[in-house]
Amino acid sequence: MGKVAWSLSVLGALLILSSALYPFGVITKNLFLILIFSGAGIMFVGSMIRSLVIWRKK
């Protein structure tokens, strides 16, 4: 379960990093907003799963 949480966090980080293409005109503003918010949401879910895994071990 911990590996799934880390992979979700990495996926969210990649989405956020890919939104850096907006200033170069590669992606549209709508896609930029989708990438930012979905990346943040996925990273949040990954961190909550990691917290749950740590909490269950104690």
C-alpha distance matrix in Angstrom:
0.0 3.8 5.4 5.2 6.4 8.9 10.0 10.8 12.6 14.5 15.4 16.8 18.6 20.1 21.3 22.9 24.5 25.9 27.7 29.9 31.8 33.5 36.3 37.3 37.9 35.4 33.5 34.9 34.4 32.6 30.0 29.8 29.0 26.5 24.6 24.8 23.7 20.9 19.6 19.8 18.1 15.1 14.9 15.2 12.4 10.1 11.7 11.5 7.7 8.0 10.9 9.6 7.2 10.5 12.7 11.4 12.0 15.5
3.8 0.0 3.8 5.4 5.1 6.3 8.6 9.9 10.7 12.4 14.2 15.4 16.6 18.5 20.1 21.3 22.6 24.4 26.2 28.0 30.3 32.1 34.6 35.7 36.6 34.3 32.6 34.1 33.6 32.2 29.5 28.8 28.2 26.0 23.8 23.6 22.9 20.5 18.5 18.5 17.5 14.6 13.4 14.0 12.0 8.9 9.8 10.6 7.4 5.9 9.3 9.3 6.6 8.9 11.8 11.5 11.4 14.7
5.4 3.8 0.0 3.8 5.4 5.1 6.1 8.6 9.8 10.5 12.1 14.2 15.2 16.4 18.3 19.9 20.8 22.3 24.6 26.3 28.3 30.4 33.0 33.7 34.6 32.0 30.6 32.4 32.3 30.9 28.0 27.5 27.3 25.0 22.5 22.8 22.5 19.8 17.7 18.4 17.7 14.3 13.4 15.0 13.0 9.7 11.4 12.9 9.9 8.9 12.6 12.8 10.4 12.5 15.6 15.2 15.0 18.4
5.2 5.4 3.8 0.0 3.8 5.5 5.1 6.2 8.6 9.9 10.4 12.3 14.2 15.2 16.5 18.4 19.8 20.9 22.9 25.1 26.9 28.7 31.6 32.4 32.9 30.3 28.5 30.1 29.9 28.3 25.4 25.2 24.8 22.2 20.1 20.7 20.0 17.0 15.4 16.3 15.0 11.5 11.5 13.0 10.5 7.7 10.4 11.4 8.4 8.8 12.5 12.3 10.8 13.6 16.1 15.7 16.3 19.6
6.4 5.1 5.4 3.8 0.0 3.8 5.4 5.1 6.3 8.7 9.9 10.6 12.4 14.3 15.4 16.7 18.4 20.0 21.6 23.7 25.9 27.5 30.1 31.3 32.0 29.8 27.8 29.2 28.6 27.1 24.5 23.9 23.2 20.9 18.8 18.7 17.9 15.4 13.6 13.7 12.6 9.5 8.6 9.7 7.7 4.3 6.7 8.1 5.7 5.7 9.3 9.9 9.1 11.4 13.8 14.3 15.2 18.0
8.9 6.3 5.1 5.5 3.8 0.0 3.8 5.4 5.0 6.2 8.6 9.8 10.5 12.3 14.3 15.3 16.3 18.2 20.2 21.8 24.1 26.1 28.5 29.5 30.5 28.3 26.8 28.6 28.1 27.1 24.3 23.3 23.1 21.2 18.5 18.3 18.3 16.0 13.4 13.8 13.8 10.6 8.9 11.0 10.1 6.4 7.9 10.6 8.9 7.6 11.2 12.7 11.4 12.9 15.9 16.6 16.8 19.5
10.0 8.6 6.1 5.1 5.4 3.8 0.0 3.8 5.4 5.0 6.1 8.6 9.8 10.5 12.3 14.2 15.1 16.3 18.6 20.5 22.3 24.4 27.1 27.7 28.5 26.0 24.5 26.4 26.4 25.2 22.1 21.6 21.7 19.4 16.7 17.3 17.4 14.7 12.3 13.7 13.5 9.9 9.3 12.1 10.8 7.7 10.4 12.8 11.0 10.7 14.4 15.3 14.2 16.2 19.0 19.4 19.8 22.8
10.8 9.9 8.6 6.2 5.1 5.4 3.8 0.0 3.8 5.4 5.0 6.2 8.6 9.8 10.6 12.4 14.2 15.3 16.9 19.3 21.2 22.8 25.6 26.7 27.2 24.8 22.8 24.3 23.9 22.5 19.7 19.2 18.8 16.4 14.1 14.5 14.1 11.3 9.3 10.5 9.9 6.2 6.3 8.9 7.5 5.1 8.5 10.5 9.4 10.1 13.3 14.2 14.1 16.3 18.5 19.2 20.2 23.0
12.6 10.7 9.8 8.6 6.3 5.0 5.4 3.8 0.0 3.8 5.4 5.1 6.2 8.6 9.9 10.6 12.2 14.2 15.6 17.5 19.9 21.5 24.0 25.3 26.2 24.2 22.4 24.0 23.3 22.3 19.7 18.4 18.1 16.4 13.7 13.3 13.4 11.4 8.5 8.9 9.5 6.6 4.4 7.6 7.9 5.1 7.0 10.1 9.9 9.6 12.5 14.4 14.4 15.7 18.1 19.5 20.3 22.6
14.5 12.4 10.5 9.9 8.7 6.2 5.0 5.4 3.8 0.0 3.8 5.4 5.0 6.2 8.6 9.8 10.4 12.1 14.4 15.9 18.0 20.2 22.5 23.3 24.5 22.2 20.9 23.0 22.8 22.2 19.1 18.0 18.4 16.8 13.6 13.7 14.7 12.6 9.3 10.9 12.1 9.1 7.5 11.1 11.5 8.7 10.6 13.8 13.3 12.7 15.8 17.7 17.2 18.4 21.2 22.4 22.8 25.3
15.4 14.2 12.1 10.4 9.9 8.6 6.1 5.0 5.4 3.8 0.0 3.8 5.4 5.1 6.3 8.7 9.8 10.5 12.7 14.9 16.5 18.4 21.3 22.0 22.6 20.1 18.4 20.4 20.4 19.4 16.2 15.6 16.1 13.9 10.9 11.9 12.7 10.0 7.3 9.9 10.6 7.5 7.6 11.2 11.1 9.4 12.1 14.7 14.2 14.6 17.6 19.0 18.9 20.6 23.1 24.0 24.8 27.5
16.8 15.4 14.2 12.3 10.6 9.8 8.6 6.2 5.1 5.4 3.8 0.0 3.8 5.4 5.1 6.3 8.6 9.9 11.0 13.4 15.5 16.8 19.6 20.9 21.5 19.5 17.5 18.9 18.3 17.3 14.6 13.5 13.4 11.6 8.7 8.8 9.3 7.2 4.0 6.2 7.5 5.2 4.9 8.5 9.4 8.5 10.6 13.2 13.7 14.2 16.6 18.4 18.9 20.4 22.5 23.9 25.0 27.3
18.6 16.6 15.2 14.2 12.4 10.5 9.8 8.6 6.2 5.0 5.4 3.8 0.0 3.8 5.4 5.1 6.1 8.5 10.0 11.4 14.0 15.8 18.0 19.2 20.5 18.7 17.3 19.1 18.6 18.4 15.6 13.7 14.3 13.3 9.9 9.4 11.1 10.0 6.2 7.8 10.3 8.6 6.9 10.5 12.2 10.7 11.9 15.1 15.8 15.5 17.8 20.1 20.4 21.3 23.7 25.4 26.1 28.1
20.1 18.5 16.4 15.2 14.3 12.3 10.5 9.8 8.6 6.2 5.1 5.4 3.8 0.0 3.8 5.4 5.0 6.0 8.6 10.2 11.9 14.2 16.7 17.3 18.4 16.1 15.0 17.3 17.5 17.4 14.1 12.8 14.2 12.9 9.2 10.0 12.3 10.7 7.5 10.3 12.5 10.5 9.9 13.6 14.7 13.3 15.1 18.1 18.3 18.2 20.9 22.9 22.9 24.2 26.7 28.1 28.7 31.0
21.3 20.1 18.3 16.5 15.4 14.3 12.3 10.6 9.9 8.6 6.3 5.1 5.4 3.8 0.0 3.8 5.5 5.1 6.5 9.3 10.7 12.2 15.3 16.2 16.6 14.4 12.6 14.4 14.3 13.8 10.6 9.5 10.6 9.2 5.5 6.9 9.1 7.6 5.1 8.5 10.4 9.2 9.6 12.9 14.0 13.6 15.6 18.1 18.7 19.3 21.7 23.4 24.0 25.4 27.5 29.0 30.1 32.3
22.9 21.3 19.9 18.4 16.7 15.3 14.2 12.4 10.6 9.8 8.7 6.3 5.1 5.4 3.8 0.0 3.8 5.4 5.3 7.4 10.0 11.1 13.5 15.1 16.0 14.6 12.9 14.4 13.6 13.8 11.2 8.8 9.7 9.5 6.0 5.2 8.2 8.2 5.3 7.2 10.3 10.1 9.6 12.4 14.5 14.2 15.4 18.1 19.3 19.6 21.5 23.7 24.5 25.5 27.5 29.4 30.4 32.3
24.5 22.6 20.8 19.8 18.4 16.3 15.1 14.2 12.2 10.4 9.8 8.6 6.1 5.0 5.5 3.8 0.0 3.8 5.3 5.6 8.2 10.4 12.3 13.3 14.9 13.4 12.6 14.9 14.8 15.6 12.8 10.4 12.3 12.4 8.7 8.5 11.9 11.8 8.8 10.8 14.0 13.3 12.3 15.5 17.5 16.6 17.7 20.8 21.7 21.5 23.6 26.1 26.4 27.2 29.6 31.4 32.1 34.0
25.9 24.4 22.3 20.9 20.0 18.2 16.3 15.3 14.2 12.1 10.5 9.9 8.5 6.0 5.1 5.4 3.8 0.0 3.8 5.2 6.0 8.5 11.1 11.5 12.4 10.2 9.4 12.1 12.7 13.4 10.2 8.5 11.2 11.0 7.5 8.8 12.1 11.7 9.6 12.4 15.0 14.2 14.2 17.5 19.0 18.4 20.0 22.8 23.5 23.7 26.1 28.2 28.5 29.7 32.0 33.6 34.4 36.6
27.7 26.2 24.6 22.9 21.6 20.2 18.6 16.9 15.6 14.4 12.7 11.0 10.0 8.6 6.5 5.3 5.3 3.8 0.0 3.8 5.2 5.9 8.8 10.2 10.7 9.5 7.9 9.7 9.5 10.6 8.0 5.3 8.0 8.8 5.9 6.4 10.1 10.7 9.3 11.5 14.2 14.4 14.6 17.2 19.2 19.2 20.6 23.1 24.3 24.8 26.7 28.8 29.7 30.8 32.7 34.6 35.6 37.5
29.9 28.0 26.3 25.1 23.7 21.8 20.5 19.3 17.5 15.9 14.9 13.4 11.4 10.2 9.3 7.4 5.6 5.2 3.8 0.0 3.8 5.4 6.7 8.1 9.9 9.4 9.2 11.3 11.2 13.3 11.1 8.2 11.0 12.4 9.6 9.4 13.2 14.2 12.3 14.0 17.2 17.3 16.8 19.6 21.9 21.5 22.4 25.3 26.6 26.6 28.5 30.9 31.6 32.3 34.5 36.5 37.3 39.1
31.8 30.3 28.3 26.9 25.9 24.1 22.3 21.2 19.9 18.0 16.5 15.5 14.0 11.9 10.7 10.0 8.2 6.0 5.2 3.8 0.0 3.8 5.7 5.5 6.8 5.7 6.3 9.2 10.3 12.5 10.2 8.2 11.8 12.9 10.6 11.5 15.1 15.7 14.4 16.6 19.4 19.4 19.5 22.3 24.2 24.0 25.3 28.1 29.1 29.3 31.4 33.6 34.2 35.2 37.4 39.2 40.1 42.0
33.5 32.1 30.4 28.7 27.5 26.1 24.4 22.8 21.5 20.2 18.4 16.8 15.8 14.2 12.2 11.1 10.4 8.5 5.9 5.4 3.8 0.0 3.8 5.4 5.3 5.9 5.2 6.6 7.0 9.9 8.6 6.2 9.7 11.6 10.3 10.8 14.2 15.5 14.8 16.7 19.3 20.0 20.3 22.7 24.8 25.0 26.3 28.7 30.1 30.6 32.4 34.5 35.5 36.5 38.4 40.3 41.5 43.3
36.3 34.6 33.0 31.6 30.1 28.5 27.1 25.6 24.0 22.5 21.3 19.6 18.0 16.7 15.3 13.5 12.3 11.1 8.8 6.7 5.7 3.8 0.0 3.8 5.5 7.7 8.4 9.4 9.5 12.9 12.2 9.7 12.6 15.1 13.7 13.6 17.0 18.7 17.8 19.2 22.1 23.0 22.8 25.1 27.5 27.7 28.5 31.1 32.7 32.9 34.5 37.0 37.9 38.6 40.5 42.7 43.7 45.3
37.3 35.7 33.7 32.4 31.3 29.5 27.7 26.7 25.3 23.3 22.0 20.9 19.2 17.3 16.2 15.1 13.3 11.5 10.2 8.1 5.5 5.4 3.8 0.0 3.8 5.6 8.0 10.0 11.4 14.5 13.3 11.6 15.0 16.9 15.3 15.9 19.4 20.5 19.5 21.4 24.3 24.6 24.7 27.3 29.4 29.3 30.4 33.2 34.4 34.6 36.5 38.8 39.5 40.4 42.5 44.5 45.3 47.1
37.9 36.6 34.6 32.9 32.0 30.5 28.5 27.2 26.2 24.5 22.6 21.5 20.5 18.4 16.6 16.0 14.9 12.4 10.7 9.9 6.8 5.3 5.5 3.8 0.0 3.8 5.6 7.0 9.1 12.1 11.3 10.4 13.8 15.5 14.7 15.8 19.0 20.0 19.7 21.8 24.2 24.7 25.3 27.8 29.6 29.9 31.3 33.7 35.0 35.5 37.4 39.5 40.4 41.5 43.4 45.3 46.3 48.3
35.4 34.3 32.0 30.3 29.8 28.3 26.0 24.8 24.2 22.2 20.1 19.5 18.7 16.1 14.4 14.6 13.4 10.2 9.5 9.4 5.7 5.9 7.7 5.6 3.8 0.0 3.8 7.0 9.9 12.0 10.1 9.9 13.6 14.4 13.2 15.1 18.2 18.5 18.1 20.7 22.9 22.9 23.7 26.5 27.9 28.0 29.8 32.2 33.1 33.7 35.9 37.8 38.4 39.8 41.8 43.4 44.4 46.6
33.5 32.6 30.6 28.5 27.8 26.8 24.5 22.8 22.4 20.9 18.4 17.5 17.3 15.0 12.6 12.9 12.6 9.4 7.9 9.2 6.3 5.2 8.4 8.0 5.6 3.8 0.0 3.8 6.8 8.3 6.3 6.7 10.2 10.9 10.2 12.3 15.0 15.4 15.5 18.1 20.0 20.3 21.4 23.9 25.3 25.7 27.6 29.8 30.7 31.7 33.7 35.4 36.3 37.8 39.7 41.2 42.5 44.6
34.9 34.1 32.4 30.1 29.2 28.6 26.4 24.3 24.0 23.0 20.4 18.9 19.1 17.3 14.4 14.4 14.9 12.1 9.7 11.3 9.2 6.6 9.4 10.0 7.0 7.0 3.8 0.0 3.8 5.5 5.3 6.2 8.8 10.0 10.6 12.4 14.5 15.4 16.3 18.4 20.0 20.9 22.3 24.3 25.7 26.7 28.5 30.3 31.5 32.8 34.5 36.1 37.4 38.9 40.4 42.1 43.6 45.6
34.4 33.6 32.3 29.9 28.6 28.1 26.4 23.9 23.3 22.8 20.4 18.3 18.6 17.5 14.3 13.6 14.8 12.7 9.5 11.2 10.3 7.0 9.5 11.4 9.1 9.9 6.8 3.8 0.0 3.8 5.5 4.9 6.3 8.6 9.8 10.5 12.3 14.0 15.2 16.6 18.3 19.8 21.0 22.6 24.3 25.6 27.0 28.7 30.3 31.6 33.0 34.7 36.2 37.6 38.9 40.7 42.4 44.1
32.6 32.2 30.9 28.3 27.1 27.1 25.2 22.5 22.3 22.2 19.4 17.3 18.4 17.4 13.8 13.8 15.6 13.4 10.6 13.3 12.5 9.9 12.9 14.5 12.1 12.0 8.3 5.5 3.8 0.0 3.8 5.3 5.3 6.3 8.7 10.0 10.8 12.0 14.0 15.6 16.5 18.0 19.9 21.2 22.5 24.1 25.8 27.1 28.6 30.2 31.6 33.0 34.7 36.3 37.4 39.0 41.0 42.8
30.0 29.5 28.0 25.4 24.5 24.3 22.1 19.7 19.7 19.1 16.2 14.6 15.6 14.1 10.6 11.2 12.8 10.2 8.0 11.1 10.2 8.6 12.2 13.3 11.3 10.1 6.3 5.3 5.5 3.8 0.0 3.8 5.4 5.0 6.1 8.6 10.0 10.3 11.7 14.0 15.1 15.9 17.8 19.6 20.8 21.9 23.9 25.5 26.6 28.1 29.9 31.2 32.6 34.3 35.7 37.2 38.9 40.9
29.8 28.8 27.5 25.2 23.9 23.3 21.6 19.2 18.4 18.0 15.6 13.5 13.7 12.8 9.5 8.8 10.4 8.5 5.3 8.2 8.2 6.2 9.7 11.6 10.4 9.9 6.7 6.2 4.9 5.3 3.8 0.0 3.8 5.5 5.2 6.2 8.7 10.0 10.5 12.3 14.2 15.3 16.4 18.3 20.1 21.0 22.5 24.4 25.9 27.0 28.6 30.3 31.7 33.0 34.5 36.3 37.9 39.7
29.0 28.2 27.3 24.8 23.2 23.1 21.7 18.8 18.1 18.4 16.1 13.4 14.3 14.2 10.6 9.7 12.3 11.2 8.0 11.0 11.8 9.7 12.6 15.0 13.8 13.6 10.2 8.8 6.3 5.3 5.4 3.8 0.0 3.8 5.4 5.2 6.1 8.3 9.7 10.7 12.1 14.0 15.3 16.5 18.3 19.9 21.1 22.5 24.4 25.8 27.0 28.6 30.4 31.7 32.8 34.7 36.5 38.1
26.5 26.0 25.0 22.2 20.9 21.2 19.4 16.4 16.4 16.8 13.9 11.6 13.3 12.9 9.2 9.5 12.4 11.0 8.8 12.4 12.9 11.6 15.1 16.9 15.5 14.4 10.9 10.0 8.6 6.3 5.0 5.5 3.8 0.0 3.8 5.6 5.4 5.8 8.1 9.9 10.4 11.8 13.9 15.2 16.3 17.9 19.8 21.0 22.3 24.1 25.5 26.8 28.4 30.1 31.3 32.8 34.7 36.6
24.6 23.8 22.5 20.1 18.8 18.5 16.7 14.1 13.7 13.6 10.9 8.7 9.9 9.2 5.5 6.0 8.7 7.5 5.9 9.6 10.6 10.3 13.7 15.3 14.7 13.2 10.2 10.6 9.8 8.7 6.1 5.2 5.4 3.8 0.0 3.8 5.7 5.4 5.7 8.4 9.8 10.3 11.8 13.9 15.3 16.1 18.0 19.8 21.0 22.2 24.0 25.6 26.8 28.4 29.9 31.5 33.1 35.0
24.8 23.6 22.8 20.7 18.7 18.3 17.3 14.5 13.3 13.7 11.9 8.8 9.4 10.0 6.9 5.2 8.5 8.8 6.4 9.4 11.5 10.8 13.6 15.9 15.8 15.1 12.3 12.4 10.5 10.0 8.6 6.2 5.2 5.6 3.8 0.0 3.8 5.7 5.3 6.2 8.6 10.1 10.7 12.3 14.4 15.5 16.5 18.4 20.2 21.2 22.5 24.5 26.0 27.1 28.5 30.5 32.0 33.7
23.7 22.9 22.5 20.0 17.9 18.3 17.4 14.1 13.4 14.7 12.7 9.3 11.1 12.3 9.1 8.2 11.9 12.1 10.1 13.2 15.1 14.2 17.0 19.4 19.0 18.2 15.0 14.5 12.3 10.8 10.0 8.7 6.1 5.4 5.7 3.8 0.0 3.8 5.4 5.1 6.1 8.6 9.9 10.5 12.4 14.2 15.3 16.5 18.5 20.0 21.0 22.6 24.5 25.8 26.8 28.7 30.6 32.2
20.9 20.5 19.8 17.0 15.4 16.0 14.7 11.3 11.4 12.6 10.0 7.2 10.0 10.7 7.6 8.2 11.8 11.7 10.7 14.2 15.7 15.5 18.7 20.5 20.0 18.5 15.4 15.4 14.0 12.0 10.3 10.0 8.3 5.8 5.4 5.7 3.8 0.0 3.8 5.4 5.0 6.0 8.5 9.7 10.5 12.2 14.2 15.3 16.5 18.4 19.9 21.0 22.6 24.4 25.5 27.0 29.0 30.9
19.6 18.5 17.7 15.4 13.6 13.4 12.3 9.3 8.5 9.3 7.3 4.0 6.2 7.5 5.1 5.3 8.8 9.6 9.3 12.3 14.4 14.8 17.8 19.5 19.7 18.1 15.5 16.3 15.2 14.0 11.7 10.5 9.7 8.1 5.7 5.3 5.4 3.8 0.0 3.8 5.4 5.2 6.1 8.5 10.0 10.6 12.3 14.2 15.5 16.5 18.3 20.0 21.2 22.7 24.2 25.9 27.4 29.4
19.8 18.5 18.4 16.3 13.7 13.8 13.7 10.5 8.9 10.9 9.9 6.2 7.8 10.3 8.5 7.2 10.8 12.4 11.5 14.0 16.6 16.7 19.2 21.4 21.8 20.7 18.1 18.4 16.6 15.6 14.0 12.3 10.7 9.9 8.4 6.2 5.1 5.4 3.8 0.0 3.8 5.5 5.1 6.1 8.7 9.9 10.5 12.3 14.3 15.3 16.4 18.4 20.0 21.1 22.3 24.4 26.1 27.6
18.1 17.5 17.7 15.0 12.6 13.8 13.5 9.9 9.5 12.1 10.6 7.5 10.3 12.5 10.4 10.3 14.0 15.0 14.2 17.2 19.4 19.3 22.1 24.3 24.2 22.9 20.0 20.0 18.3 16.5 15.1 14.2 12.1 10.4 9.8 8.6 6.1 5.0 5.4 3.8 0.0 3.8 5.4 5.0 6.3 8.7 9.9 10.6 12.5 14.3 15.3 16.6 18.6 20.1 20.9 22.7 24.7 26.4
15.1 14.6 14.3 11.5 9.5 10.6 9.9 6.2 6.6 9.1 7.5 5.2 8.6 10.5 9.2 10.1 13.3 14.2 14.4 17.3 19.4 20.0 23.0 24.6 24.7 22.9 20.3 20.9 19.8 18.0 15.9 15.3 14.0 11.8 10.3 10.1 8.6 6.0 5.2 5.5 3.8 0.0 3.8 5.3 5.1 6.2 8.7 9.9 10.7 12.4 14.3 15.4 16.7 18.6 19.9 21.2 23.0 25.1
14.9 13.4 13.4 11.5 8.6 8.9 9.3 6.3 4.4 7.5 7.6 4.9 6.9 9.9 9.6 9.6 12.3 14.2 14.6 16.8 19.5 20.3 22.8 24.7 25.3 23.7 21.4 22.3 21.0 19.9 17.8 16.4 15.3 13.9 11.8 10.7 9.9 8.5 6.1 5.1 5.4 3.8 0.0 3.8 5.5 5.0 6.2 8.6 9.9 10.6 12.3 14.2 15.4 16.6 18.2 20.0 21.4 23.3
15.2 14.0 15.0 13.0 9.7 11.0 12.1 8.9 7.6 11.1 11.2 8.5 10.5 13.6 12.9 12.4 15.5 17.5 17.2 19.6 22.3 22.7 25.1 27.3 27.8 26.5 23.9 24.3 22.6 21.2 19.6 18.3 16.5 15.2 13.9 12.3 10.5 9.7 8.5 6.1 5.0 5.3 3.8 0.0 3.8 5.4 5.2 6.2 8.7 9.9 10.5 12.3 14.3 15.4 16.3 18.4 20.3 21.7
12.4 12.0 13.0 10.5 7.7 10.1 10.8 7.5 7.9 11.5 11.1 9.4 12.2 14.7 14.0 14.5 17.5 19.0 19.2 21.9 24.2 24.8 27.5 29.4 29.6 27.9 25.3 25.7 24.3 22.5 20.8 20.1 18.3 16.3 15.3 14.4 12.4 10.5 10.0 8.7 6.3 5.1 5.5 3.8 0.0 3.8 5.5 5.1 6.2 8.7 9.8 10.5 12.4 14.4 15.2 16.5 18.7 20.5
10.1 8.9 9.7 7.7 4.3 6.4 7.7 5.1 5.1 8.7 9.4 8.5 10.7 13.3 13.6 14.2 16.6 18.4 19.2 21.5 24.0 25.0 27.7 29.3 29.9 28.0 25.7 26.7 25.6 24.1 21.9 21.0 19.9 17.9 16.1 15.5 14.2 12.2 10.6 9.9 8.7 6.2 5.0 5.4 3.8 0.0 3.8 5.4 5.2 6.3 8.7 9.9 10.7 12.5 14.2 15.5 17.0 19.2
11.7 9.8 11.4 10.4 6.7 7.9 10.4 8.5 7.0 10.6 12.1 10.6 11.9 15.1 15.6 15.4 17.7 20.0 20.6 22.4 25.3 26.3 28.5 30.4 31.3 29.8 27.6 28.5 27.0 25.8 23.9 22.5 21.1 19.8 18.0 16.5 15.3 14.2 12.3 10.5 9.9 8.7 6.2 5.2 5.5 3.8 0.0 3.8 5.4 5.0 6.1 8.6 9.8 10.6 12.1 14.2 15.6 17.2
11.5 10.6 12.9 11.4 8.1 10.6 12.8 10.5 10.1 13.8 14.7 13.2 15.1 18.1 18.1 18.1 20.8 22.8 23.1 25.3 28.1 28.7 31.1 33.2 33.7 32.2 29.8 30.3 28.7 27.1 25.5 24.4 22.5 21.0 19.8 18.4 16.5 15.3 14.2 12.3 10.6 9.9 8.6 6.2 5.1 5.4 3.8 0.0 3.8 5.4 5.0 6.2 8.7 9.9 10.3 12.3 14.4 15.8
7.7 7.4 9.9 8.4 5.7 8.9 11.0 9.4 9.9 13.3 14.2 13.7 15.8 18.3 18.7 19.3 21.7 23.5 24.3 26.6 29.1 30.1 32.7 34.4 35.0 33.1 30.7 31.5 30.3 28.6 26.6 25.9 24.4 22.3 21.0 20.2 18.5 16.5 15.5 14.3 12.5 10.7 9.9 8.7 6.2 5.2 5.4 3.8 0.0 3.8 5.4 5.0 6.2 8.7 9.7 10.6 12.6 14.8
8.0 5.9 8.9 8.8 5.7 7.6 10.7 10.1 9.6 12.7 14.6 14.2 15.5 18.2 19.3 19.6 21.5 23.7 24.8 26.6 29.3 30.6 32.9 34.6 35.5 33.7 31.7 32.8 31.6 30.2 28.1 27.0 25.8 24.1 22.2 21.2 20.0 18.4 16.5 15.3 14.3 12.4 10.6 9.9 8.7 6.3 5.0 5.4 3.8 0.0 3.8 5.4 5.1 6.3 8.6 10.0 10.9 13.1
10.9 9.3 12.6 12.5 9.3 11.2 14.4 13.3 12.5 15.8 17.6 16.6 17.8 20.9 21.7 21.5 23.6 26.1 26.7 28.5 31.4 32.4 34.5 36.5 37.4 35.9 33.7 34.5 33.0 31.6 29.9 28.6 27.0 25.5 24.0 22.5 21.0 19.9 18.3 16.4 15.3 14.3 12.3 10.5 9.8 8.7 6.1 5.0 5.4 3.8 0.0 3.8 5.4 5.1 6.0 8.6 10.0 11.2
9.6 9.3 12.8 12.3 9.9 12.7 15.3 14.2 14.4 17.7 19.0 18.4 20.1 22.9 23.4 23.7 26.1 28.2 28.8 30.9 33.6 34.5 37.0 38.8 39.5 37.8 35.4 36.1 34.7 33.0 31.2 30.3 28.6 26.8 25.6 24.5 22.6 21.0 20.0 18.4 16.6 15.4 14.2 12.3 10.5 9.9 8.6 6.2 5.0 5.4 3.8 0.0 3.8 5.5 5.0 6.1 8.7 10.3
7.2 6.6 10.4 10.8 9.1 11.4 14.2 14.1 14.4 17.2 18.9 18.9 20.4 22.9 24.0 24.5 26.4 28.5 29.7 31.6 34.2 35.5 37.9 39.5 40.4 38.4 36.3 37.4 36.2 34.7 32.6 31.7 30.4 28.4 26.8 26.0 24.5 22.6 21.2 20.0 18.6 16.7 15.4 14.3 12.4 10.7 9.8 8.7 6.2 5.1 5.4 3.8 0.0 3.8 5.5 5.3 6.4 9.2
10.5 8.9 12.5 13.6 11.4 12.9 16.2 16.3 15.7 18.4 20.6 20.4 21.3 24.2 25.4 25.5 27.2 29.7 30.8 32.3 35.2 36.5 38.6 40.4 41.5 39.8 37.8 38.9 37.6 36.3 34.3 33.0 31.7 30.1 28.4 27.1 25.8 24.4 22.7 21.1 20.1 18.6 16.6 15.4 14.4 12.5 10.6 9.9 8.7 6.3 5.1 5.5 3.8 0.0 3.8 5.5 5.3 6.9
12.7 11.8 15.6 16.1 13.8 15.9 19.0 18.5 18.1 21.2 23.1 22.5 23.7 26.7 27.5 27.5 29.6 32.0 32.7 34.5 37.4 38.4 40.5 42.5 43.4 41.8 39.7 40.4 38.9 37.4 35.7 34.5 32.8 31.3 29.9 28.5 26.8 25.5 24.2 22.3 20.9 19.9 18.2 16.3 15.2 14.2 12.1 10.3 9.7 8.6 6.0 5.0 5.5 3.8 0.0 3.8 5.5 5.6
11.4 11.5 15.2 15.7 14.3 16.6 19.4 19.2 19.5 22.4 24.0 23.9 25.4 28.1 29.0 29.4 31.4 33.6 34.6 36.5 39.2 40.3 42.7 44.5 45.3 43.4 41.2 42.1 40.7 39.0 37.2 36.3 34.7 32.8 31.5 30.5 28.7 27.0 25.9 24.4 22.7 21.2 20.0 18.4 16.5 15.5 14.2 12.3 10.6 10.0 8.6 6.1 5.3 5.5 3.8 0.0 3.8 5.5
12.0 11.4 15.0 16.3 15.2 16.8 19.8 20.2 20.3 22.8 24.8 25.0 26.1 28.7 30.1 30.4 32.1 34.4 35.6 37.3 40.1 41.5 43.7 45.3 46.3 44.4 42.5 43.6 42.4 41.0 38.9 37.9 36.5 34.7 33.1 32.0 30.6 29.0 27.4 26.1 24.7 23.0 21.4 20.3 18.7 17.0 15.6 14.4 12.6 10.9 10.0 8.7 6.4 5.3 5.5 3.8 0.0 3.8
15.5 14.7 18.4 19.6 18.0 19.5 22.8 23.0 22.6 25.3 27.5 27.3 28.1 31.0 32.3 32.3 34.0 36.6 37.5 39.1 42.0 43.3 45.3 47.1 48.3 46.6 44.6 45.6 44.1 42.8 40.9 39.7 38.1 36.6 35.0 33.7 32.2 30.9 29.4 27.6 26.4 25.1 23.3 21.7 20.5 19.2 17.2 15.8 14.8 13.1 11.2 10.3 9.2 6.9 5.6 5.5 3.8 0.0
